[in-house]
Amino acid sequence: MLADATVTHIDEPEIVDERTWYDLYLWLLPLVEIWVRDSQVSSWYGQQKEIAEDIAHEAVMRAFKYHQRAQS
């Protein structure tokens, strides 16, 4: 006998919202990578990719937190 599968309901706006934030990160990352590379900060040499990822992630997280506060 087959067991019944449990289906969890996920709100569509939540999925769209997550995708929107991820899309923002993907859009922002190449711009930040260019800025980091062109800044020529000597302590960043060899770490440009990681630095750019950190900056883009932090920017999106701060925007997300501001967005949450504005909605409440």
N, C-alpha and C positions, 0 to 999 in steps of 0.2 A: 504494500500500500504506500502511495506517495504522500509525503507530508505536505501540508499547505504552506505555501510561501507567504511570508509576511512582507507586505509592501508598505514602505514608509512614504508618507506624503511630504514632498518638499515644495514649499511655496515658490511659484514661478518668479515673483519679484526678487526673492532672495538669490536665486540662480543668476538672474539678469544683473543684479547688483554686484555679485562676486565677479562675474565676467567683466563688468564695466571697470572695476578697480584693477583687475589683471590687465585688461587692455590699456588702461592708463599707464601702468608700469611698463608694459611692452613698448608703448609709444615714447615714454620718457627716457628709457634706458639708453638708446643710441645717442640721444642728444646729450645726456650726461657723460657718456663715454667720450664723446668728442670734446666736451668741456674739460674733462679730467686730463685727457691726453694733451690738449692745447695749453693747459695751465702750466705745464712743465714744473710741477712741484717736485723737487728732488727726492723728498722722503716717500713719494708715491711710486717711484720707478720700480717696475716689476710687479706692482700691485694695482695697476690702473683699473683692470677689470673688476676686481673685488671692491675697490674704492667706489667705482661708478655704481655697482650693484647696491652697495650700502647707502649711497646718497639717494638713488632712485627709490629704494625701498623706504627709507626714512621720509622722503617727500610724500610718497603715496600714503604712508601710515598717518602722517600728520594731517593730510587732506581728509583722510577717512575719519579721523577723530573729530576734526572741525565739522565735517558733514553730519556726524552723529549728534554732536552737541546742537547743531542748528535745527535738526529734526525734532529734538525733544523740547 
